[in-house]
Amino acid sequence: MALTGVEIFKLLPKTNCKKCGQPTCLAFAMKLAQRQASLDQCPDVSEEAKQKLGEASAPPIRPITLGAGAKAVKLGEETVLFRHEKKFVNPCAFAVKIEDTLSESEIGKKLDEVLTSEIDRVGQKLRVDAVFLSNDSGDPAKLEALAKLTAQKAPDVPVIISTKNPEAAGAALSHFSGKNAILYGADADNMSGMAEKAKAAKAALGIAAKNLDEVPDLTEKAKGLGIEDILIDSGARKAGEILRDNTYIRRAALKKGVKSVGYPVMNFAVREDQLLESLVAGLAVEKYGSVVVIGLVQKWKNLALFSLRQNIYTDPQVPMQVQQKIYKIGEPGPKAPFLITTNFSLTYFIVSGEIENCKVPCRLAVMDSEGLSVLTAWAAGKFTASKIAQFITESGIEGELEEKEIIIPGYVAILSGAIEDKLPGWKITVGPREANGLPAFLKARA
């Protein structure tokens, strides 16, 4: 069970040295209890306390890193059943299955689709995260050839190797040593050999159970062989089975403290019918899947699944925001219109989208309003004449404009006079109330 802040405080040095960034040891203990700080921030904690606190403060679902470098993804570390309690921590990874029975050109095409899957949505880069290399042929040489080709064509993409053959696993993993790969396929019959290969390659081990009841035995066996990083496949394939098993695993780990199931979960959504595949993958995203294996990379499916994952793994209590800065849309010259709005993501993307569609190059100032929309930010005192004037002045945009004119949203037309007072020499123009009025407004000025 997790320790309370007071119980953690008793194990700390109680020096109030502030080295951890908190004013007192008690404040630091409270942060630890809420999982808002890590124990390594305290340089003076004793080894005995480290051991006790490390065990007590460890998340109920072990965190695992898949891949290395900029494209690495972190899995697990979740602490709640429902996102309204506290946001889900690490977004699940989508892995595209690539069979070793495919031709080299077919493999190359799939790898290219993975590499070009990235899209920008609400300021975040979203992509297919990994490849799932499957030994469908049963031939170790073919699996190794697939692994070698993948390492050459997509060296930065995280990899999951799927096989029941430890020797095939070892040969394939040799191309991804030190890259935090996952070796999937460990069961009651091959556990020792698979664990040995996973340890040698510093890879996590994917458990392939026949059913949910077998999962604890397999994870304990893997731990007994020295494996710490484990992923669970309960054997569920149908949508109802995935929902049932994932829920049981999550509840057992979080509510009952069952450590033998406290690991990220891998689900398989591969289907012939791509709509059905998307629905099953979506279920896994919503209900606790950490790795979701899909069959094909398709733009319509990517957009649907990426958007769903993004929404599930955002904090419902914090508005989505974009960075405060002045964005160039098109190639604006010194005479291009200069507009301003708030940094609520939806507002920014609707406004920028309308500007892009009308093909009028503009500069769009996005001001930090703590993620609130225009009217809400104005009502909350976060989109005021003083703050707008300060932002414009500090941005240095004046030197890029031939005429000092700023277009404000029509909903805050009331601010125009106050902004003129705060920005001497600037012309304040009131734009449309709704973003869909921007194309006609901007074209009329062109």
DOLUMMAR-177754 format. One record per residue: residue in one letter; x, y, z of N, C-alpha, C in turn. Coordinates in steps of 0.001 Angstrom, whole numbers, plus 500000, padded with zeros to 6 digits. Atoms other than C-alpha are relative to their C-alpha. Layout:
// DOLUMMAR-177754
AXYZXYZXYZ;...
This chain:
// DOLUMMAR-177754
M500843498798500000500000500000500000500875501248500000;A499241498761500053501179503568499334500066500625501388;L499820499327498727502558505503502288499365501381499957;T500518498639499903500971508710503509501159500980500081;G498963498979499920502851511997503519500726499987501332;V499382500017498664503438511762507270500921498792500158;E499158501202499918504775508194506989501288500176499189;I498807499730500805507153509289504241500913500985500730;F499230498977499282508237512313506296500889499384501081;K499235500648498929509377510013509117501293499371499486;L498825500648500577511900508406506740500969500989499346;L499144498978500612513333511678505401500971500575501027;P498990499493499063516387513453506929499524501113500920;K500596498930499175514215516329508319500954501173500209;T499054498884499900516900518932507634499442501294499422;N500595498828500662514675521289505643501037500786499196;C498880499373500713517687521956503409499588500672498698;K500550499419501234515535522915500384500708499529498731;K499290500481501191517844520979498036499055499319499012;C500969500685500860514814519139496687499104500973499251;G500842498995500632513174522397495659498761500345500801;Q501139499724499126510579522320498448500472500716501259;P499555499215498824510640524623501506500319499162501228;T499767500864498839510514521768504043499956498540499584;C500056501440500255510927518020504254498556499501500004;L501401500406499957507244517734505127499312500320498665;A500577499637501298506279519587501941500462499022498922;F499475500969500962508533517247499963499325498647500175;A500673501267499725506947514238501669498589499989499428;M501357499907500550503488515441500663500029499883498476;K499851500112501453504671515817497047500268498554499594;L499722501401500288506054512272497136498732499160500116;A501224500763499784502784510934498505499013500192498851;Q500900499705501112500918512622495636500619499650498656;R499260500385501206503474511275493115500300501204499101;Q499648498782500722504382514841492149501488500319500129;A498551499834499854508066514423493032500623498611500028;S499303501287499959510688511695492881501037500014501110;L499125500108498839512870510443495710501425500453499691;D498631499615500331516112511141493829500228501512500075;Q499838498560499817515441514864494325500560500327501382;C499436499796498658516542514430497947501394499372500053;P498638500550500039520358514049498003500454499382501317;D499530500424498680520567513261501728499230498821500587;V500791501106499472518081510410502085500883498765500182;S499175501169499688519554507246503628499672498845499050;E500217501163500872519941503972501720498822499168500492;E501126500760499436517515502263504103498666500654499626;A501217499284500357514934504965503493499718499891498506;K500170500135501451515551504746499742499312498685499656;Q500579501308500287514729501074499791498523499960500397;K501381500018499518511569501494501871499104500909499166;L500809499043500743510355504568500041499901499622498529;G500022500408501397511310503200496644498935498957499750;E501015501047500144509128500152497152498596500560500182;A501321499475499690506271502146498630499511501008498959;S500394498945500935506345504964496087499970499536498552;A500019500509501382506714502745493029498571499968499492;P501364500048500548503696503102490739499497498568499921;P500545501361500002501355500095490830500182499288498664;I499714500588501315501968499563487092501390500451499588;R498591499690500234505667499378486291500192500787498699;P499700499273501238506946501968483800501052499276499169;I499078500656500928508738500582480738500242500934498819;T499679499189501170510528502403477927500170499102498786;L499903500718501270510076501118474383500743500892499015;G499209499226500937512743502307471970500986500915500703;A498988499090499461515552504809472406500034501262499157;G499888498759500748516222508387471394498708500783499954;A501132499079500087513675510940470243498662499295499816;K501251500709500261511082508326469231499658498967501070;A500298500929498910511193506330472473498655500352500627;V501282499775499329507852505901474212500021499303501358;K500081500562498656507184505303477881498627499389500195;L501247500744499806504543502759478853499757499782501489;G500321500326498614502727502016482093500037501211500912;E499891498981498952503154504008485330498646500617500351;E501318499445499724499400504540485574499614499802501465;T500345500030498577497872505247488964498498500051500263;V501438499875499780494110505594488396499231499145499000;L500885500743500893491198503701486854499296500920499011;F500783499078500823489432506770485491500732501328499868;R499210498810500260490940509837483892499497501236500740;H500459498835499252488722512251485835500591500023501412;E499362500029498682490459511089489036501335500730499960;K498688499391500221493869512135487743500413499523498619;K499771500343501394495047512176484152500804498722499839;F499172501146500362496368509005482576501385500520499625;V498630499480500062500152509256482431500636499836498624;N499231500268501213501737507585479407499110499465498885;P500851500455501105499841507345476099500429498646499470;C499696501314500551499598503874474619500747500153498674;A499237500005501246501815502975471657499271499166498960;F500525500775501121500477501885468285501169499329499289;A498951500764500680502591499137466707499386499299498793;V500500500619501231502080497987463109500659498644499801;K499489501352500202502427494274462498500602499848498607;I499338500294501268504922493303459786500440498538500037;E499726501433500007505083489591458933501276499698499212;D498778500364500724508317487926457863499704499159498750;T500393500690501233506348486188455103499821500985498836;L500160498994501039506076489465453171501272500119499168;S498831499767500850508366490317450264500748501239500495;E499191498855499570511138492867450714499327501317499623;S500667498763500419509181495465448734498779500287500867;E501169499811499136506061494897450842500420500466501385;I499475499573498695508106495230454027500438501459499924;G499547498626500174509710498403452705498848500986499947;K501170499136500085506300499865451896499383500238501370;K500573499846498666505003499182455397500879500888500882;L499081499178499211508107500721456968499895501468499580;D500156498624500490507736503806454764498717500626500533;E501277499484499487504106504151455872500112500360501478;V499775499685498584505199504024459507500796501289500127;L499119498836499918507935506604458920499302501293499591;T500702498795500472505526509003457185498627500168500650;S501323499972499360502599508514459574499793501217500890;E500103498914499014503335511591461697499092501122499508;I500841498839500273500722514343461815500121500971501171;D500002498969498959500524517604463751498548500301500344;R501378499722499580497327517931465754500015500728501334;V500066499152498809496709520663468307501397500187500587;G498644499707499552500419521355468466500803498800500441;Q499268501203499595501407517756469181500307499136498786;K499603500906501069503288515378466905499503498603500341;L500602501310499768501325512128466624500424499061498883;R499512500934501014502540509002464858499721498558500408;V499892501418499660502544505222464649501337499847500718;D498841499933499115505026504505467428501022498901499780;A499100501150500000506517501086466726499614499017498895;V500309501098500913506712498036464499500046498693500784;F500129501299499355505740494516465548500435498967498971;L499422500908500987507987492086463667499642498573500363;S500600501284499651506204488751463539500607498845499208;N499381501189500598507803485352462874498920499031499517;D501110500821500496504749484055460990500494498771499244;S499468501109500792506931481817458810500508498860500871;G499359500993499137508459480002461791501457499781499660;D498615500144500456511816480363460010500863501068500671;P499148499010499334514509482032462187500731500909499019;A499255499203500981516403483195459089499129501124499429;K500885498978500543513369485052457741499729501102501023;L500208498994498955512755486781461064501225500896500116;E498782499195499912516376487886461229500129500932498794;A499942499160501194516209489171457649499053501193500128;L500960498928499766513112491185458561500554501008501011;A499421499123498983514849492558461651501134500841499417;K498867499293500609517955493488459654499517501116499080;L500539499004500922515928495290456990499359501161500765;T500630498962499170513957497165459660501049500899500630;A498929499227499371517148498230461432500670500943499000;Q499381499171501039518476499600458136499084501135499549;K500928499017500566515373501378456881499351500902501047;A500675499217498957513873502555460185500756499843501324;P499159500243498824516724502635462739499498500636501290;D500455499297498798514936505028465122498628499544500489;V501349500429499622511562503275465229500074498882501043;P500025501062498987510926501225468411499476498688499419;V500267501311500605510684497490467746499527498989501039;I500449501158499230508775494518469148500249498770499141;I499712501253500708510059491078468116499040498937500512;S500976501012499607507408488344468108500402498629499459;T499652501374500377508452484697468114499881499107501222;K499990500981498910508196481527470186501350499311500110;N498716500680500099511710480437469246501108500851500608;P498949499196499369514453481694471615501198500258499088;E498848499799500890517172481167469000499680501055498931;A500427498980500969515232483182466417499945501366500669;A500083498745499255514647485813469073501372500622500171;G498653499496499776518346486122469842500597500616498748;A499449499494501260519315486574466193499329501308499599;A500722498783500379516597489172465559500329501159500943;L499721498953499022517283491097468775501402500578499861;S498619499519500126520974491392467927500077501291499187;H500016498786500817520028494162465473499455501208500767;F500589498914499211518391496206468256500542500018501423;S499408500051498669520724495676471200500158501412500562;G499886498700499354520563498572473644498944501003499578;K501035499080500484517488500081471927498651499766500670;N501228500217499225514931498978474511498889499355499168;A500999500756500751513185496511472231499150499176500969;I500821500933499233510457494174473446500045498655499289;L500060501359500533510696490409472953498690499389500461;Y501324500535499664507161489013472799499896498528499596;G500245501399500315506145485363472940500390499040501100;A499596500864498885507322484059476329498771499307500589;D501089500762499391505092481286477661500578498944500936;A499566501004499019505259478322480047501057499066499425;D499086500958500611507245476225477565501370500580499670;N498724499438500467509959478654476429500545501098500896;M499687498855499147510262481046479369501489500176500265;S498571499881499647513853480275480334500819500522498831;G499243499581501169515216480638476821499674501429499588;M500401498651500386513228483785476071500512501036500994;A499486499079498981514217485409479359501496500224499811;E498549499884500228517870484689478612500302500936498837;K499781499153501177517657486336475175499611501453500289;A500431498643499661515762489337476547501040500699500872;K498981499405499137518353489916479265501257500343499217;A498790499767500782521213489621476802499877501252499138;A500212498837500871519678492303474555499471501214500763;K500568498937499171518456494449477473498617500406499489;A501352499786500524514933494057476136498969499634501058;A501120500405499156511609493900477941499442498684499459;L500536501303500386509775490563477864498482500050499952;G501448500051500159506258490160476518499476498612500307;I500591501270499581504246487420478223498817499656499106;A501108500452500845501957485426475905499229498919500746;A500776500947499197499443483820478256498847499431499182;K501159500610500654496683481464477185498697500621500490;N501186499381499412494227483134479516500432500852501190;L499699499086498908494030485632482367500548499277501221;D499558500731498813494510482976485058501483499646499939;E498608500402500153497925482095483638500981501169500176;V499128498820499982499273485668483742500871500097501256;P499156499847498808500422485841487423501124498970500075;D498967501039499947502289482526487163501149500323499046;L498963499702500983504141483625484028500830501216500400;T499228498822499596505103487054485356500912499674501184;E499163500379498860506375485533488626501182499141499540;K498923500825500545508374482994486652501049500862499310;A499074499086500673509887485769484540500810500792501016;K499284499258498957510777487769487655501039499115500665;G499052500931499399512400484689489131501228499761499138;L498876500158500930514637484557486040500749501308499794;G499268498733500050515766488139486584499424501041499063;I500631499034500901513347489949484266499158500979500818;E500765498967499297512009493241485614498966500662499090;D500898499316500944510466494851482527499167498971499239;I500902501021500531507427492807481513498768500669499405;L501298499618500553504403493311479262499090498779500028;I500968501088499849501241491254479627499093499914498779;D501063500324500960499165489642476899499211498864500625;S500816500990499290496325487795478611499404498957499061;G500605500913500964495383485989475411498684500500499438;A501268499447500483492321488184474875500146500481498565;R499987499551501391491520488754471201498681500658499607;K501286499387500300487799489513471005499828501267500836;A500177498716499322486635492980472016499536499826501446;G500501500216498647484695491717475020501058499433500932;E498927500587499191487665489686476223501041501064500371;I499028498928499729489999492675475914499478500922501096;L500609499128498988487614494863477907500018499335501365;R500053500720498721487174492205480610501390499842500610;D498684500305499441490831491199481009500765501263500382;N499289498762499682492268494719480841499458500639501274;T500606499411498800489818495893483485500386499215501245;Y499595500813498855490568492967485781501458500277500380;I498580499769499733494313493549485424500215501361500661;R499823498649499450494074497283486082499464500093501423;R500574499943498658491796496880489085500838499217501009;A499193500811499076493906494114490591501285500716500375;A498735499298499732497086496193490259499785501235500856;L500196498724499315495621499488491501499264499875501321;K500850500065498812492988498495494016500430498918500993;K499635501112499127494341495210495356501508499887500221;G498551500050499830498061495809494997500616498691499559;V499471501278500485498611492542493082501185500288499074;K498800499621500750502191493035491914500240499120498782;S499756500916501111502170490030489594499255500395498731;V500664499484501207499844491908487228500245501500499828;G499708498568500060501295495375487739500946500368498876;Y499172499738501172502678495706484207499135500534498861;P500758499551501173501674497365480934499399498828499240;V500746501041500714499232495411478767500138500188498494;M499947499984501458499598494490475089498723499376499452;N501231500500500628496470494081472961500165499907498488;F499919500240501440496011492796469413498658500331499358;A501235499563500651493452494573467234499960499631498527;V499880500298501437494535493180463837498749499271499497;R501183500582500610491477492422461679500058500190498493;E500126499810501445490712491951457977499170501245499709;D500877498840500145487921494513458274500642501178500733;Q499264498896499394489723497825458866499147500868500912;L500879499267499089486700499508460408499909499266501331;L500047500793498772486417496667462909501327500089500750;E498689499847499359490165496874463557500092501326500748;S499961498681499360489802500578464332499161500017501279;L500872500033498827486938499910466736500640499225501147;V499347500802498960488836497196468614501219500747500546;A498844499212499545491972499357468731499544501154500881;G500532498915499189489888502240470048499589499535501382;L500354500568498696488538500019472806501241499802500861;A498757500215499249492092499090473800500593501320500483;V499512498680499589493063502772473869499240500488501219;E500842499484498924490151503638476126500100499166501267;K500023500887498832490456500636478415501342499304500219;Y498783500437499324494020500344479558501031499259499164;G498935500589500801495990498974476613501217500921499986;S498780499196500068499625500141476675500688499871498647;V499541500198501377500663498640473322498825499420499231;V501116500459500827498011498238470626500560499636498631;V499465500486501271499034496117467631498907500070498941;I500937499867501108497309497018464361500627499426498732;G499510500683501182497605495564460876500493500904498897;L499670499134501125497748498469458446500100501450500439;V499919498559499796498756502119458369499119500651498939;Q500898499303500920495907504100456817499683501374500571;K500122498634499507495468507865457039498704500237500755;W501267499766499312491779507832457958499982499327501363;K499967500732498738492382505228460642500960500658500979;N499032499303499149495456507028461942499360501205500673;L500590498782499444493553510281462371499006499676501096;A501000500365498995490720508576464240500665499488501282;L499361500588498818492999506576466560500915500991500711;F499123498999499384495527509364467114499174501009500798;S500841499006499318492753511805468010499394499418501273;L500572500655498820491114509331470377501044499883501102;R498930500146499000494415508583472120500362501342500610;Q499638498673499508495249512265472384498965500512500995;N501056499531499103491889513031473972499983499224501310;I500022500826498791492047510120476415501164500357500931;Y498807499766499190495544511058477580500314501476500254;T499830498628499540495045514773478109499348500140501366;D500558499765498673494230516185481524498649500680499841;P501324499399500185490458516823481597499790501248500842;Q500143498831499140490988519470484280500840501185499534;V499132498931500500493489521520482250499729500199498516;P500262499772501426492596523158478908501254499759499160;M498877500204500900494781522220475961500478501353499483;Q499439498707500340497139525052475080501064499863498920;V498869499925500908499546526077472353500962501056500535;Q498957499112499501502754527999472886499697501457499648;Q500157498567500265502577531771473226501119500470499076;K499035499407500920504301533321470217499231500556498802;I500617499485501217503641534973466861500270499010498875;Y499916501032501023502919532372464187499866500643498617;K500110499550501383503518533013460500499196498970499211;I500840500880500808500800531569458275500195500402498544;G499573499644501341501945531413454675501351500697500072;E498755499226500003504773533826453854499659501484500079;P500456498608499866503650537169455267501130501009499804;G499071498899500171505423540312454121499703501096501009;P500207498912499030505584543653455966498598500601499959;K501352499461500102502079544573454706498933498982500400;A500959501059499681500456541292455792499196500335501252;P500823499753498808497567541447458306500620499363501245;F499485500467498716498469540989461964498821499850500949;L501157500295499153495849539297464164500464499476501353;I499689500547498677495712538246467795498836499157500494;T501010500841499357493864535499469680500611499380501246;T499511500643498780494223533345472799500656498661499666;N499264501243500260496225530143473228499201498730500316;F500830501205499925493268527774473683500189499252498681;S499621500739501203494209525021471235498918500014498939;L501082500054500973490800524752469618499845501348499300;T500087498666500591490644528524469098501115500211498990;Y498857499790500898494128528604467580499835499221498700;F500048500822501205493566525744465164498816500353499100;I501116499552500833490164527000464008500383501295499271;V499619498715500597491506530529463424501087499805498941;S498904500208500955494734529388461754499515499213498783;G500527500775501108492795526888459644499223500865499018;E500757499098500870490456529585458317500945500914499215;I499030499135500692493441531811457492500715499219498896;E499317500823500995495254528990455700499102499731498791;N500939500333501084492148528100453686499746501170499058;C500288498847500855491681531653452399501240500486499255;K498764499736500748495316531798451193500495501441500136;V499483498651499751495990535250452678501091499895501062;P498926500102499009499425535282454379499769500981501153;C500248499179498809499140536609457931501010499673501089;R499337500291498731500871536900461258498910499876501055;L501013500237498965498850535473464142500682499961501365;A499456499951498640499787536498467675499116499144500904;V500723500876499080498782533798470157500488500318501416;M499621499538498666498751535131473702499598498997501072;D500265500939498911498948532993476820498812500478500825;S501188499700499194495509532971478437499662498807500881;E500163501223499213496031529731480375499030499037499335;G500803500957500745494238527836477632498526500324499933;L501416499621500043490977529795477770499652500607498644;S500469499403501247488903530858474767499911501513500160;V499947498536499983488604534539473839499055500603501035;L500965499401499068485416535398475731500264499597501445;T499739500482498643486264533240478717501235500675500584;A498769499360499540489775534700478932499760501473500324;W500319498595499726488421538252478706499226500119501316;A500798499953498769485855537547481440500838499688501231;A499153500390498868488568536009483620501167500963500222;G498928499028499832490884539001483204501349499534499489;K498745500527500532493474537054481232500256500435498553;F499851499474501362492912538721477838499541501456500056;T500333498598499745492971542414478730500875500909499152;A499226499031500782494255545569477055501437500084500489;S498641499874499444497229545779479412500853498796499627;K499230501206500296498282542179478848500267499871498503;I499797500030501451497786542402475099501104500976499612;A498992498984500311499852545602474948501384499549500425;Q498697500480499523502624544059477025500555498910499093;F499580501086500885502731540961474841500496500547498659;I499629499444501310502836542987471593501315500773500106;T498776499207499824505515545328472923501222499112500163;E498862500879499728507745542528474196500319499068498834;S499774500924501117507340540472471025500963500555498960;G499130499388501003509281542977468897499436499964498595;I500620500133501321506809542510466036499951501324499247;E500123498676500617506688546263465410500997500202498853;G498967499827501014509920546108463418499749499227498718;E500289500803501189508455543572460968498821500533499194;L501217499509500639505349545599460068500207501366499369;E499948498695500658505043548440457586499020500962500664;E500997499197499290501907549679459337499660499314501307;K500277500576498680501309549182463043498483499869500181;E501429500274499876497856547657462905499803498589500552;I500300501313499443496454544795464956498499499753499908;I501405500387500140493180542962464304499620499148501203;I500420500730498803491400541843467477498690499268499719;P501259500737500212488540539300467754498784500888500246;G501207499188499878485097540819467300499312499879501346;Y500649500205498708483920539361470596500546500933501082;V499424499095498994486249541726472488500196501389499388;A499935498659500595485583544860470428500065501082501073;I500025499041498894485073546607473767501415500399500436;L498628499721499585488860546442474280500737500953499065;S499248499259501023489766548455471176500518501345500508;G499564498699499497489864551859472872501103499885501026;A498987500177498959491837550620475865501335499544499416;I498756500456500628494361548861473613500695501163499302;E499415498818500646494854552105471622500735500860501019;D499348499207498942495657553873474889501305499360500451;K498819500720499508498154551181475869501077499860498924;L499045500152501109499760550985472404499964501254499130;P500026498751500780500332554546471196500587499785498604;G499521500120501372500730554770467432499472498786499268;W500559501192500624498938551483466770498551500256499595;K501389499991500445495717551160464804499351498693500432;I500703501198499515493251548740466395498769499777499132;T501116500350500871490874547038463979499234498825500603;V500844501073499468487953544904465119499673499026498874;G500251501035500990487737541628463203498652499334500209;P501276500721499862484832539170462813499847499378501392;R500257500675498718483177537670465858500327498510499904;E499764501428500185483414534143464435501156499785499025;A498843500286500854486476532551462809499597499777498552;N500394500268501383484471531526459753499746501274499201;G500128498734500701484113535223458930501334500576499551;L498682499477500329487867535668458556500337499983498507;P499618500008501420488267534568454900499443501220499233;A500589498854500708485821537200453585500605501308500489;F499426498787499409487218539817455981501399500264499465;L498617499834500445490844539211454963500085500242498496;K499971499809501468490133538950451222499541501406499628;A500483498637500272488253542270451343501088501036500240;R498904499080499710491387543890452744501169499832499040;A498844500306500829493775542285450252500103500939498800;
